[in-house]
Amino acid sequence: MSVMAVKEVLSAKGKPQFFVENYLYEVEKTVGGRTSYCRCIKQRRDGCPARITILRWPEPMVQRQTGEHTHAPDTGEFIRRQASAQMKDAVLEKQDKGVKRVHSEVLAEEVRNSRGLYEDEEIGAALPTFDSVRASLYRARAKLTPALPQSRTDIVVEGLYGKTLSDEDFLLFDDGLEDKILAFGTDEMFSILCESPTVFMDGTFKVVPHLFLQLYTIHSFHKGQMFPLVFFLLPDKTKETYRRMFSLLKNHADAKGMVFAPRTFQLDYEVATLRAIQLEFPLSEIKGCNFHFSQSLWRKVQHLGLVSHYNDPSVKKLIRSCFALSLVPLDRIDDAWLGIDAESPAADHPAYERVGVFKEYVINTWLENGSVFPRSLWNHYRNFGARTTNHVEAWHSALSRTIRKEHVNLFQLINFLKKQEDKGRADRLLLQAGQAPPRLSSKYKSLNDRLIRLTDEFESGAKSLMEYVHCVGFNLKT
């Protein structure tokens, strides 16, 4: 007997079946885990007498064949079964994608794989439509996903959802009941976090399950590349919740024989977070995002209707010079402000009153002693590294684009975060092996180079304070 190709597939109920010479056989019984006695799939319905004996180890092969088939071979059935099995596997593996999208992707892949082996017409007739497999695909996915919790108290993260794709522990904290905080990360990520002198933090709201208010992430640089290191699901954005978040991090570090006490926290200007850091890390420096500083000024410009006067040279110079205050030496900020005020539009200017309100806002919010945002918070003079949390916001934006849906359920979000962890692990391995980190964008590098030259010229006396302020202000973007 010539060697016949044997292809194993699963029935709709998950039972093993075999395709041999384009005929499908079902297993009647298996002896010793090695020998399967099989009959034609059409024996019960049509009385086909064909039988085969399959040796299943080490590779399936036909040991014996008896009887003749009473019907034509059915290549299409194999194509259909194989595609259906691939679709079921894919809906389990690709939980970040909708079932219909997975069906389309697998369908396209099966067409590519089958061409050249079968006629196009046969492929087209055999491949399952979405309607024909819809129910089985949704059942397959539903079996993997736990029942959705109706309250934070009901949440239990266990099994695959508490593990990474590499089967490492992924759930860091599950703290509280109705005020529950969840945190995800690995030991490797947490170790990098504790070693980081500067951490960058931000939250996002769009993709978060309805039971939580925000996904709050902490990032830092590792070997020149920014990585997300802890993912928090928070019930609200109060000072008390942020303090709990930081306490959990400190306690976990202590239990691991490490210390979580970054030298610098960099974040936006959310007051509750700032107050929590001041209370939990009194010795740490806090730096506000320079981009958010400029954005806050620009929003005030918009609110006051100064945008309509922006192309007026004196108004534009005032606004751009205020952007530059964050890059003026701390001990020269008052001098710079006096210069900005002296150059601002005079009393006969049509925007004079609005400019006056804008200047009061700058003084009260950013310059006065005792203001909500002290100068040390927003000043970035001689900081030619990361002055913003744009890396973190870009990561959140990319996550939203990947998810492509608002307020996914808890288990869907965990699966997305597991993929982020997996990608981060791979990127760190490449860095460990000597691969260079991503380059700065040419735009950012060019800006940094200009700021360095302007700072050097100012410090050498080649530029006056106000010349420096004007040049810096017109280089910064909002």
Backbone torsions as a table, in degrees:
resi	resn	phi	psi	omega
1	MET	NA	130.4	178.2
2	SER	-70.3	154.8	-179.7
3	VAL	-70.1	125.8	-179.3
4	MET	-105.9	139.0	178.7
5	ALA	-69.5	133.4	179.9
6	VAL	-119.9	125.9	178.5
7	LYS	-122.3	123.5	-178.8
8	GLU	-91.0	134.7	175.6
9	VAL	-132.8	172.8	178.0
10	LEU	-112.1	144.5	174.9
11	SER	-74.8	175.0	178.5
12	ALA	-60.2	-25.5	178.7
13	LYS	-95.8	9.1	176.9
14	GLY	82.7	15.4	179.3
15	LYS	-88.4	144.5	-179.9
16	PRO	-69.3	138.2	173.1
17	GLN	-136.6	162.5	-175.4
18	PHE	-130.4	135.6	170.3
19	PHE	-100.0	124.4	177.1
20	VAL	-133.7	121.3	178.6
21	GLU	55.0	36.9	178.4
22	ASN	67.9	20.3	171.4
23	TYR	-114.9	143.3	-178.1
24	LEU	-102.2	131.2	179.8
25	TYR	-120.4	144.2	173.8
26	GLU	-108.5	151.3	-176.5
27	VAL	-82.6	126.1	173.4
28	GLU	-84.5	-48.1	177.2
29	LYS	-157.6	155.4	177.2
30	THR	-124.0	132.3	-177.2
31	VAL	-110.8	128.2	175.8
32	GLY	65.0	16.4	179.5
33	GLY	69.9	5.8	-173.7
34	ARG	-124.0	-38.1	-174.5
35	THR	-109.8	122.3	179.3
36	SER	-111.6	129.8	176.5
37	TYR	-99.3	122.1	-170.0
38	CYS	-125.2	154.5	176.2
39	ARG	-128.6	158.1	178.6
40	CYS	-58.7	141.1	-177.6
41	ILE	-61.5	-20.7	-178.3
42	LYS	-97.8	12.5	-178.5
43	GLN	-66.2	-44.7	-175.7
44	ARG	-71.1	-37.3	-176.3
45	ARG	-84.2	-43.1	-172.8
46	ASP	-115.1	-2.3	178.2
47	GLY	75.8	20.7	179.2
48	CYS	-62.7	127.8	-173.5
49	PRO	-88.2	-1.6	-173.7
50	ALA	-66.2	136.1	178.7
51	ARG	-138.1	153.9	173.0
52	ILE	-140.9	157.1	172.4
53	THR	-114.6	126.8	-176.7
54	ILE	-110.4	126.7	167.1
55	LEU	-87.5	119.1	-170.0
56	ARG	-92.8	-6.3	-176.7
57	TRP	-133.7	138.9	1.0
58	PRO	-78.2	-26.5	174.4
59	GLU	-128.6	143.6	179.6
60	PRO	-58.8	130.6	176.5
61	MET	-148.2	152.6	-179.2
62	VAL	-79.8	122.8	176.7
63	GLN	-93.5	-34.8	-175.2
64	ARG	-154.2	144.2	179.2
65	GLN	-136.4	131.6	179.0
66	THR	-135.3	154.2	176.7
67	GLY	77.6	155.9	178.8
68	GLU	-110.2	140.4	177.2
69	HIS	-68.4	143.1	179.3
70	THR	-101.0	15.5	-177.7
71	HIS	-147.4	167.0	-178.9
72	ALA	-75.7	153.9	175.2
73	PRO	-63.8	157.3	-175.8
74	ASP	-129.7	85.8	177.1
75	THR	-62.5	-37.0	-177.4
76	GLY	-59.5	-33.3	179.7
77	GLU	-63.9	-38.8	178.2
78	PHE	-65.6	-45.1	178.9
79	ILE	-58.2	-44.1	-178.0
80	ARG	-65.1	-47.1	-178.9
81	ARG	-63.7	-44.2	-177.8
82	GLN	-64.0	-43.9	179.9
83	ALA	-64.0	-41.8	179.9
84	SER	-62.6	-41.6	178.6
85	ALA	-64.5	-41.2	178.4
86	GLN	-63.3	-37.8	-179.9
87	MET	-66.4	-41.0	178.6
88	LYS	-64.5	-41.9	177.3
89	ASP	-61.5	-41.8	-175.0
90	ALA	-68.6	-37.1	-179.6
91	VAL	-68.5	-22.9	176.1
92	LEU	-81.3	-38.0	-176.9
93	GLU	-78.9	-33.3	-173.6
94	LYS	-109.6	63.2	-176.0
95	GLN	-72.9	-10.5	175.7
96	ASP	-79.4	-6.3	-178.2
97	LYS	-115.1	148.1	177.3
98	GLY	-65.8	154.4	-177.3
99	VAL	-61.2	-41.8	-179.0
100	LYS	-65.3	-37.9	178.5
101	ARG	-66.2	-40.8	177.5
102	VAL	-61.3	-43.5	178.3
103	HIS	-56.9	-45.5	-179.0
104	SER	-62.6	-42.3	-178.9
105	GLU	-65.6	-45.2	180.0
106	VAL	-66.4	-38.8	178.8
107	LEU	-58.3	-46.9	179.6
108	ALA	-62.9	-40.0	179.4
109	GLU	-65.7	-41.0	179.7
110	GLU	-66.1	-35.7	175.9
111	VAL	-61.8	-46.0	179.5
112	ARG	-61.7	-43.2	-176.9
113	ASN	-70.5	-29.1	-174.7
114	SER	-87.8	-23.5	-179.5
115	ARG	-63.5	137.3	-176.2
116	GLY	93.6	-24.3	176.5
117	LEU	-96.4	-33.1	-177.1
118	TYR	-135.5	163.7	176.7
119	GLU	-69.8	145.6	-179.8
120	ASP	-56.7	-40.5	-178.7
121	GLU	-63.3	-37.4	179.9
122	GLU	-68.5	-39.8	178.4
123	ILE	-62.6	-48.1	-178.3
124	GLY	-61.3	-37.2	-179.4
125	ALA	-74.2	-26.3	-172.5
126	ALA	-91.2	-34.8	-173.3
127	LEU	-64.1	137.5	-175.3
128	PRO	-74.7	135.2	173.3
129	THR	-73.4	163.8	-179.9
130	PHE	-62.7	-41.3	-179.0
131	ASP	-61.4	-32.7	-176.9
132	SER	-74.8	-22.0	-178.1
133	VAL	-118.5	0.4	-176.1
134	ARG	-50.7	-52.4	-174.7
135	ALA	-62.7	-43.8	-177.4
136	SER	-68.6	-35.0	179.4
137	LEU	-69.3	-42.4	178.5
138	TYR	-67.4	-35.2	176.5
139	ARG	-64.3	-41.9	-179.5
140	ALA	-61.3	-43.2	-179.9
141	ARG	-70.2	-38.8	-177.7
142	ALA	-62.8	-33.0	-179.6
143	LYS	-65.3	-27.8	-176.7
144	LEU	-85.0	-25.1	-174.6
145	THR	-96.5	125.3	177.7
146	PRO	-63.7	164.5	174.6
147	ALA	-60.9	136.6	-176.9
148	LEU	-71.7	131.4	179.0
149	PRO	-67.3	147.2	179.7
150	GLN	-96.9	-12.8	176.2
151	SER	-148.7	165.7	179.0
152	ARG	-64.2	-30.6	178.5
153	THR	-62.5	-31.6	-177.0
154	ASP	-77.0	-11.5	-170.9
155	ILE	-69.9	128.7	172.0
156	VAL	-132.9	119.2	177.9
157	VAL	-104.6	113.3	-177.0
158	GLU	-149.7	176.8	178.0
159	GLY	62.4	-137.4	-177.0
160	LEU	-61.6	-26.7	-176.7
161	TYR	-76.1	-16.5	175.8
162	GLY	-97.1	6.2	-177.7
163	LYS	-123.3	152.8	173.3
164	THR	-76.7	174.8	175.9
165	LEU	-65.8	-18.0	176.2
166	SER	-95.8	10.5	176.2
167	ASP	68.3	29.6	171.9
168	GLU	-98.2	158.5	177.9
169	ASP	-60.1	133.4	-177.4
170	PHE	-120.1	-27.6	178.8
171	LEU	-80.7	113.6	179.1
172	LEU	-84.9	-50.6	-177.1
173	PHE	-135.9	144.3	167.3
174	ASP	-136.6	91.5	-168.9
175	ASP	-118.8	129.0	176.3
176	GLY	94.9	173.7	179.2
177	LEU	-112.6	-93.1	179.2
178	GLU	-73.0	-20.3	175.6
179	ASP	-100.5	32.3	-171.2
180	LYS	-58.2	137.7	169.2
181	ILE	-116.1	129.6	173.0
182	LEU	-111.9	142.8	176.3
183	ALA	-138.1	141.2	-177.8
184	PHE	-127.5	142.1	178.4
185	GLY	168.9	169.9	179.7
186	THR	-109.8	169.7	176.5
187	ASP	-59.7	-39.7	179.2
188	GLU	-62.6	-46.7	179.8
189	MET	-62.2	-41.9	-178.3
190	PHE	-67.5	-36.9	177.7
191	SER	-63.1	-43.4	177.5
192	ILE	-62.1	-41.1	179.4
193	LEU	-58.7	-46.2	-177.9
194	CYS	-68.3	-24.3	179.4
195	GLU	-87.0	-7.8	-172.8
196	SER	-82.5	125.3	177.3
197	PRO	-70.9	-29.1	-179.3
198	THR	-129.5	133.3	175.8
199	VAL	-121.0	150.1	-177.9
200	PHE	-119.2	133.7	-171.4
201	MET	-135.0	146.5	174.9
202	ASP	-167.3	161.3	179.4
203	GLY	-122.0	159.4	174.2
204	THR	-136.1	154.8	-171.6
205	PHE	-121.1	-25.6	-168.9
206	LYS	-64.1	-44.9	-171.0
207	VAL	-88.5	-3.0	-168.7
208	VAL	-73.1	139.8	174.4
209	PRO	-55.7	149.7	-174.8
210	HIS	-60.5	-22.4	-178.9
211	LEU	-74.5	-13.0	179.7
212	PHE	-122.9	161.5	179.3
213	LEU	-91.3	-41.1	-174.8
214	GLN	-149.6	154.7	168.1
215	LEU	-98.8	115.5	-176.4
216	TYR	-112.9	125.5	-175.0
217	THR	-121.9	147.7	177.4
218	ILE	-117.5	128.1	-175.9
219	HIS	-122.9	160.9	169.1
220	SER	-157.1	168.2	176.3
221	PHE	-83.5	140.1	174.8
222	HIS	-137.8	116.1	-177.9
223	LYS	53.9	38.7	175.0
224	GLY	86.5	3.1	-179.5
225	GLN	-126.5	139.0	-179.7
226	MET	-81.1	133.5	179.5
227	PHE	-131.0	141.8	166.8
228	PRO	-74.2	133.8	-173.3
229	LEU	-119.6	-27.0	174.6
230	VAL	-141.2	135.0	177.1
231	PHE	-112.2	118.0	178.6
232	PHE	-107.9	137.9	165.8
233	LEU	-106.3	116.1	-173.5
234	LEU	-112.4	143.0	-178.6
235	PRO	-77.6	-20.1	-179.4
236	ASP	-160.4	-171.0	178.7
237	LYS	-129.4	47.3	177.9
238	THR	-89.5	160.6	176.8
239	LYS	-58.3	-40.6	-178.1
240	GLU	-63.1	-39.6	179.3
241	THR	-68.2	-40.8	177.1
242	TYR	-64.2	-37.5	177.1
243	ARG	-63.5	-41.6	176.1
244	ARG	-60.2	-43.0	179.7
245	MET	-57.8	-47.6	-179.5
246	PHE	-68.5	-37.0	177.6
247	SER	-62.8	-40.9	177.3
248	LEU	-60.4	-42.1	178.7
249	LEU	-64.2	-44.7	-178.9
250	LYS	-65.4	-42.7	-179.6
251	ASN	-66.2	-39.2	179.3
252	HIS	-66.0	-41.0	177.9
253	ALA	-62.1	-43.2	179.4
254	ASP	-61.2	-41.3	179.4
255	ALA	-65.6	-26.4	-179.6
256	LYS	-92.8	2.9	-177.8
257	GLY	75.6	24.8	-179.9
258	MET	-122.5	177.8	178.0
259	VAL	-131.0	129.4	172.2
260	PHE	-106.0	99.8	179.7
261	ALA	-153.1	72.1	-177.8
262	PRO	-56.3	146.9	176.4
263	ARG	-69.1	-36.2	-176.8
264	THR	-137.4	135.1	170.5
265	PHE	-106.9	130.2	176.6
266	GLN	-119.7	127.5	-173.0
267	LEU	-159.1	-177.4	175.1
268	ASP	-81.0	-164.8	-172.4
269	TYR	-103.8	35.6	176.2
270	GLU	-71.3	118.2	-171.6
271	VAL	-62.5	-40.4	-177.6
272	ALA	-60.9	-40.7	178.9
273	THR	-67.6	-42.9	179.6
274	LEU	-59.2	-45.9	-179.1
275	ARG	-64.4	-39.8	179.6
276	ALA	-63.5	-40.9	178.9
277	ILE	-65.7	-43.0	179.8
278	GLN	-59.2	-36.6	-179.3
279	LEU	-78.0	-39.8	-175.6
280	GLU	-86.6	-26.5	-177.3
281	PHE	-134.8	67.9	-174.0
282	PRO	-62.8	-20.4	-178.8
283	LEU	-93.3	-7.0	-177.7
284	SER	-84.9	152.0	175.1
285	GLU	-89.3	142.3	176.9
286	ILE	-116.4	129.2	178.4
287	LYS	-121.7	127.0	175.9
288	GLY	-81.4	152.1	179.9
289	CYS	-65.2	127.3	-177.7
290	ASN	-66.6	-34.5	178.1
291	PHE	-64.9	-41.8	178.7
292	HIS	-66.3	-31.6	175.5
293	PHE	-60.0	-51.3	179.5
294	SER	-63.7	-39.1	179.4
295	GLN	-62.9	-39.0	178.6
296	SER	-63.2	-42.4	177.4
297	LEU	-63.1	-43.0	-177.4
298	TRP	-67.4	-37.8	177.4
299	ARG	-61.7	-36.8	177.1
300	LYS	-66.5	-39.3	175.6
301	VAL	-57.3	-45.7	179.6
302	GLN	-65.0	-43.9	-178.0
303	HIS	-60.7	-36.8	-177.5
304	LEU	-85.1	-2.9	-179.7
305	GLY	76.1	20.2	179.9
306	LEU	-78.5	-9.7	179.9
307	VAL	-60.1	-35.9	-179.1
308	SER	-66.8	-17.9	178.5
309	HIS	-105.0	5.5	-170.1
310	TYR	-62.7	-32.8	-178.4
311	ASN	-78.3	-5.1	171.3
312	ASP	-70.1	125.9	-173.7
313	PRO	-54.2	-41.0	-176.5
314	SER	-72.1	-35.5	177.6
315	VAL	-69.8	-44.8	-179.9
316	LYS	-61.4	-43.7	-179.4
317	LYS	-62.5	-40.0	178.0
318	LEU	-59.2	-50.6	-175.6
319	ILE	-65.9	-46.7	-179.1
320	ARG	-64.6	-35.1	179.0
321	SER	-67.3	-34.6	176.7
322	CYS	-65.6	-36.7	175.2
323	PHE	-56.7	-36.2	-174.4
324	ALA	-75.6	-12.9	-177.0
325	LEU	-57.0	-31.7	-178.2
326	SER	-69.3	-14.6	-179.1
327	LEU	-113.4	20.0	174.5
328	VAL	-98.4	142.7	177.2
329	PRO	-54.0	141.9	-177.0
330	LEU	-52.3	-41.4	-175.2
331	ASP	-80.1	0.7	177.6
332	ARG	-116.8	5.2	-177.3
333	ILE	-63.3	-41.5	179.7
334	ASP	-62.6	-41.4	178.1
335	ASP	-62.5	-42.7	179.9
336	ALA	-63.3	-40.2	-179.1
337	TRP	-66.4	-39.8	177.1
338	LEU	-60.7	-39.8	177.9
339	GLY	-66.2	-41.7	178.8
340	ILE	-63.1	-44.1	-179.3
341	ASP	-62.6	-41.2	-178.7
342	ALA	-65.2	-29.9	-178.1
343	GLU	-89.8	-5.2	-174.3
344	SER	-72.4	160.4	-176.8
345	PRO	-52.5	141.4	-177.7
346	ALA	-80.0	177.8	-173.4
347	ALA	-63.5	-24.6	-179.1
348	ASP	-87.6	3.3	-179.6
349	HIS	-79.4	138.8	-178.8
350	PRO	-61.5	-21.5	-179.7
351	ALA	-100.7	12.9	-172.4
352	TYR	-56.5	-47.5	-177.0
353	GLU	-64.7	-43.0	179.8
354	ARG	-66.4	-38.4	176.7
355	VAL	-62.3	-39.4	178.5
356	GLY	-61.4	-42.5	178.7
357	VAL	-65.3	-39.4	179.1
358	PHE	-62.9	-43.2	-179.6
359	LYS	-65.6	-37.4	176.1
360	GLU	-61.8	-40.5	177.6
361	TYR	-60.4	-45.8	-179.4
362	VAL	-61.1	-44.0	-179.2
363	ILE	-64.6	-50.1	-174.2
364	ASN	-69.4	-36.3	-174.3
365	THR	-89.1	-36.0	-169.0
366	TRP	-119.7	-22.3	-170.3
367	LEU	-109.8	-35.9	-174.9
368	GLU	-65.2	145.0	171.0
369	ASN	-62.3	136.5	-178.8
370	GLY	84.2	4.8	177.6
371	SER	-69.4	163.5	-177.6
372	VAL	-58.3	-36.2	-176.2
373	PHE	-117.0	94.1	-178.6
374	PRO	-62.1	156.7	-175.5
375	ARG	-59.3	-36.6	-178.9
376	SER	-62.7	-24.4	-179.4
377	LEU	-70.4	-43.6	-172.6
378	TRP	-103.1	-1.3	-178.6
379	ASN	-84.5	129.1	-178.5
380	HIS	-125.8	29.8	-180.0
381	TYR	-59.0	133.2	-179.5
382	ARG	63.1	19.1	170.9
383	ASN	-94.7	101.8	-179.8
384	PHE	-102.9	12.5	174.1
385	GLY	-95.8	-138.1	-179.4
386	ALA	-80.1	113.6	179.7
387	ARG	-100.7	-3.3	-174.3
388	THR	-131.5	171.8	170.3
389	THR	-102.4	24.2	-177.4
390	ASN	-61.9	-32.1	176.3
391	HIS	-56.9	-45.6	-176.2
392	VAL	-68.7	-43.4	178.7
393	GLU	-63.6	-37.1	177.9
394	ALA	-64.4	-37.7	177.9
395	TRP	-64.4	-44.0	178.8
396	HIS	-62.5	-40.2	179.0
397	SER	-64.5	-41.7	178.8
398	ALA	-64.1	-39.2	177.8
399	LEU	-62.1	-42.9	179.4
400	SER	-63.1	-40.0	178.8
401	ARG	-66.5	-35.2	178.9
402	THR	-68.1	-44.0	-177.9
403	ILE	-71.6	-38.8	175.8
404	ARG	58.9	29.1	-177.9
405	LYS	-159.9	141.6	177.5
406	GLU	-87.4	142.1	172.8
407	HIS	53.9	59.7	173.9
408	VAL	-66.7	163.9	178.8
409	ASN	-75.7	167.1	-173.2
410	LEU	-55.9	-45.7	-173.7
411	PHE	-73.3	-31.6	173.5
412	GLN	-64.3	-44.3	-179.8
413	LEU	-63.6	-41.9	178.6
414	ILE	-58.8	-40.6	178.7
415	ASN	-63.2	-38.9	175.9
416	PHE	-63.2	-43.0	-179.4
417	LEU	-65.6	-35.4	177.0
418	LYS	-62.5	-38.1	178.0
419	LYS	-68.3	-35.5	176.0
420	GLN	-64.9	-40.9	176.8
421	GLU	-61.8	-42.7	-178.6
422	ASP	-63.5	-42.5	177.8
423	LYS	-64.7	-43.5	179.1
424	GLY	-61.4	-40.6	178.7
425	ARG	-61.1	-44.0	179.9
426	ALA	-64.0	-42.8	179.6
427	ASP	-63.5	-38.2	179.4
428	ARG	-68.6	-34.3	175.9
429	LEU	-63.3	-39.9	178.3
430	LEU	-64.8	-42.0	177.0
431	LEU	-62.8	-41.1	179.5
432	GLN	-61.0	-33.4	-178.3
433	ALA	-83.5	1.1	174.8
434	GLY	107.1	0.1	179.0
435	GLN	-69.0	140.7	-179.9
436	ALA	-71.8	145.7	176.1
437	PRO	-68.3	165.0	178.5
438	PRO	-57.8	142.3	178.7
439	ARG	-74.8	152.5	171.0
440	LEU	-62.4	146.6	175.3
441	SER	-61.4	148.0	-178.4
442	SER	-60.0	-33.4	179.6
443	LYS	-65.1	-46.2	-178.8
444	TYR	-69.2	-39.6	179.8
445	LYS	-64.1	-41.6	178.9
446	SER	-62.5	-42.5	177.6
447	LEU	-62.4	-45.7	-179.0
448	ASN	-61.8	-42.3	179.3
449	ASP	-61.4	-41.7	179.2
450	ARG	-65.4	-41.3	179.6
451	LEU	-65.0	-37.7	177.8
452	ILE	-63.2	-45.4	-179.8
453	ARG	-64.2	-42.5	179.4
454	LEU	-63.8	-39.8	178.4
455	THR	-64.4	-44.2	178.9
456	ASP	-62.2	-41.8	-180.0
457	GLU	-66.4	-37.8	178.2
458	PHE	-66.2	-45.1	-177.0
459	GLU	-70.8	-26.9	178.9
460	SER	-83.7	-9.1	-178.6
461	GLY	91.2	0.2	179.2
462	ALA	-69.5	-23.7	176.3
463	LYS	-126.8	140.1	174.9
464	SER	-74.0	170.2	179.4
465	LEU	-58.1	-47.7	-176.0
466	MET	-72.7	-31.3	173.6
467	GLU	-62.6	-42.0	177.3
468	TYR	-62.3	-46.0	-179.3
469	VAL	-60.0	-45.8	-178.7
470	HIS	-62.8	-46.1	-177.3
471	CYS	-64.7	-44.1	179.6
472	VAL	-63.6	-45.0	-177.5
473	GLY	-58.5	-39.2	-178.5
474	PHE	-81.5	-9.3	174.5
475	ASN	-87.9	-28.4	-175.8
476	LEU	-76.0	147.1	179.1
477	LYS	-110.2	150.5	175.7
478	THR	-106.6	NA	NA
